[in-house]
Amino acid sequence: MKTIGLIGGMSWESSKIYYQHINEMVREQLGGSHSAKSVLSSVDFDEIERFSFSDDWNRIGESMADHAKKLELAGSDMVILCTNTIHLVSDAIVNAVEIPFIHIATATGEAIQKKGLKKVALLGTKFTMEKDFYTAILQDTFGLEVLVPEVEDRNLLQSIIYDELVKGVFTSVSKDVCLKIIKKLEAQGAEGAILGCTELPLLIPAHEVTIPTFDTAKIHAQKAVEFALS
């Protein structure tokens, strides 16, 4: 079994879900008392959040590269970044280490492709929805049409994620807001919804959405386990 290197803490609310998914998947596939070989390097999210809002992505890239190097030196055979948004600086990680980096948007695109969908909604932070580091992979590599919410709804999602979800606050009011946003995008032809913030699946139960949802944290964890057991 290969060792999975995780860069976590963005937020730790979703990082713990990564750890849970990965170990459950390994146990399911290998049986017995098996669990995953892993190394976690976790950040102080307050610092990353401040750099994000000040648009200082170079500083974030330097931080992610440093954490990736620590994982490689600690014996990791791959790196996964336990967040969607910070994949904006994934090139910094790729350039810093010799071990493979598993990109969350690529894993998500593969999952959507397997479902045979062509038009999908993307919910996440404003950075994920408005910048092209994520949508470009979905469009150029997988030929998907990606719908994002209108400006007002993007602002609502941003507030829910940063003011509530990353702090461990999950309310029925915010869940209903997100469900309404998905409904709007479904009315525009979305065949599925990407929960493109790793905390969103903790808020939005798949059974309450009328179109397929894509839990990016779970999909990403599955890809890491496939690599670890290959």
N, C-alpha and C positions, 0 to 999 in steps of 0.2 A: 504494500500500500504506500502510495506517495503521500507526502506531507503537504497539507493545504495551509498556505500563508494568508491570513486575513488582516486587512487594515480596517479597523473598526472605530466605533465611538461617534459615528456621524448619522444618526445618534446611537447611543448604546441601546436604546429601546428596540431598534431593529437589529443591531449586532447580536443581541442575545437570541433573536429568532433565527439568524443565520446559523449560530452554533447549534441550536436545537434541530433545525432542518438537516444540517449536515450529518449530525450524529444519528438521527433517526433513519436517514436514508442509508447510511453505512450499515447500521444494524439490520435494516430490512433486507439489504442485499446479501450480507454475509452471515446473518443469523448469530445465534449464541450471544456472547457478551461483547461482540465487536463494537468499537467506536472509532471515530476518525482520528488520524494523526494530524494535529494542527498546531499552528503557532499564531497567536494574536498580538498585533501591535496596535494599541488603541490611543486615539488622540484626545486632547481636550477640545470638545466641540465648540466651546465659547470662542476660542481663538480662530478656528476655521470659519465660524459664522461671521465674525467681525471682518475677516479678510474677504469673504464672499460679498458682503454688503458694501465694502469699500472698493470692490472690483479689483482686488489685488490677487489675481489668479496666479501670478508668478510665485508669490509667497506660498500659496497653497500647493503649487506644483513642487516646490522645493521640499515642503514638509512631506508630501506623499512619496517623493523619491527617497527621502531619508528613511521613512518607515518601510518602504519596499526593500531597501538595502539591508535593513535590520532583519527582515524576514528571510532574505536570501542567506545572510550570514548565519542565521539560526537553523538553517537546514531545510527551509521550505523548498518544495519542488515547483510551486506555482504561486502567483499572487492574485487574490481577488480583493476588490475594493467594495466594502459593504455599504454602498450608497449609490444612488443614481447620479445625483447632481455633480459630485466631485469627479466623475468620469470626464468632465470637461478638461481635466489636466492629465488624462490617462497617458498621453505621449511622454510626460515627464517620468512616469513609472516605467514605461516600456524602454526608455532610453537609459534608465538607471540600473537595470538588472539584466542578467542573462537568462533567468528562468521565465517561463511563459506567463503572460498576463491574460486573464479571461475577462473579456469585456461584457458588461451586463446587457448592453443594447444588442450585441451580436447573439447572445444566448436568447434574449427575448424575441428577436427577429426569427430565429430558428423555430421557436415554439409557436409563433403565429403562423409561420409558413406550414408547419405540420398540420395546423387546423384548416389550412386552405383559405384563410381570410385575405382580403385585399385592401380593405379600408378600415382603419382602426383609430380610436380616440386615444390621446395621450394626456394623462393627468400627472402633475408633479409640481415641483417648484417652478417659479417663473424662469429660472436659469435653464431648466430642462426643457420647458415648453417653448421658450423663445429663442434660445441659441441653437445652432445646428449640429453640435457635437453628437447628439443622440438621434435626432430625426434624420440626419444625413445617412447614417448607417441603415436605418429602417427603409429609407427611400432608395438609396443607391445600391445597397447590397441585396435587399429583399424585394424591391419593387413595390413597396407598400405606399398607400396614400395615407398620410397621417393628419388627423384633425386635432386641433387644439382648441380649448375653450376661448370664448370672447374675452376681451380685456378685463371686464368687471369680474368674471368668474376666475380668471387667472389670479387676480388680486386676492380674491376670497381664498383660493387654494393656498396661496403663499402665506396668508395670515394663519390659516388653520394649521399648516405644517409647522411654521416656525414659532407660533405663539402657543400651540397646543400639543401637537403630536410628538415633537422632539422632546417635549417636557413630560411626556407620559400622560397627557390629558386626552381622553377620548370620549366625546359627548354624542348623544343622539342628535342634537341640533346640527353639529358639524357633519355627521353621517348623512343626514337628510339633505344638507346643502350639496354634498358630493354626489349623492344619488340623482338629484335634480340636474346637476351639470352633466352627468353621464347621459341622462334622458335626452337632454338638448342635443348632444352629439349623436346619439342614436337616431334622433329625428333627422339629422343631416346625413345619415347613411352609414354611420359607424357600425361595423359588424362585431367589433370587440372593443374592450377598453383596457389599455395598459395602465396598471397602477404603478406609475413611474416615479414613485417616491417609496422607499422601502418601508415606511411607516403606514402608508395608506391601506395595505391589506389588514392591518390591525384595526382599522376603523370601519372598513367597508366589507361586509360579509358577501362572498361570491353569490350565495343563494338569494340575495336581495337585489341582484342586478339581472336584468332580463337578457343581456347579451354576455358572451363569455368574457371573463376578466383574466388578466395576466398578472399574476403575483410575481413581480420581478425579483424579489428576494429569494423566493422559493425556486424559481427558474434558474437563477444564478447559482444557488447552492447545489442544485441538481447537476449543473454543468461541472462544478468543481468536483463533486463526488465521482462523476463519470471519468474525469481525468485522473483522479486519485486511484481509482480502481482499475484503470486501463492497463 
